[in-house]
Amino acid sequence: MLLNQVRELYGRIAYTQKTHEKQADICAMSSRRQRVWKFVLTAVGSGTFLASLFGLLLDPQWASLATSFIAVLVTAASLGDRTFRYGEEMQQHRDTAALLWNLRESYLSLIVDLKSESLPLDQARQRRDELQKAAQAVLKDAPRTTPQAYAMAQSGLKDKEDLTFSTQEIDLMLPEALREDWEH
């Protein structure tokens, strides 16, 4: 029963860790998109101002209106930078994922110890309880994730086998003397 519970806890931590990784990716993409839009709007605003200054593209009335509109968009983009702090949120998710990675690996080690019967049951229960307290400490301050991040994590774990390797894949990463599969 203890092994089954620890396996379940491992799965939950693995999903949570992967979800935070995917949420960090979403935030990084949003931050990049936000910076590009701000750059483009600022460049267009500067170009529109210069065009109206020299009267090259538009008559003065339209140039003034276009410049004002672009200025409003640049202001909105600047306010968006202050309101939607994707870079900071990305770092929070990355930090949470790193802490959860360590917990995931600790649960995996506990599963190995339980399956090999190298750890007395009382010590295994104590270790499980310690890991649950550590998980609670990490997750109480963790930023929220989105359904989109969870779906991406689910796809990675179920369909793409993000946390698993075949014997051949592991063998290719190891020095020849440490390989299990000698047929290459």
Secondary structure as GFF3:
##gff-version 3
##sequence-region A 1 184
A	DSSP	alpha_helix	2	54	.	.	.	ID=ss1
A	DSSP	alpha_helix	60	83	.	.	.	ID=ss2
A	DSSP	alpha_helix	86	115	.	.	.	ID=ss3
A	DSSP	alpha_helix	121	140	.	.	.	ID=ss4
A	DSSP	alpha_helix	147	154	.	.	.	ID=ss5
A	DSSP	pi_helix	155	159	.	.	.	ID=ss6
A	DSSP	alpha_helix	167	173	.	.	.	ID=ss7
A	DSSP	three_ten_helix	176	178	.	.	.	ID=ss8
###
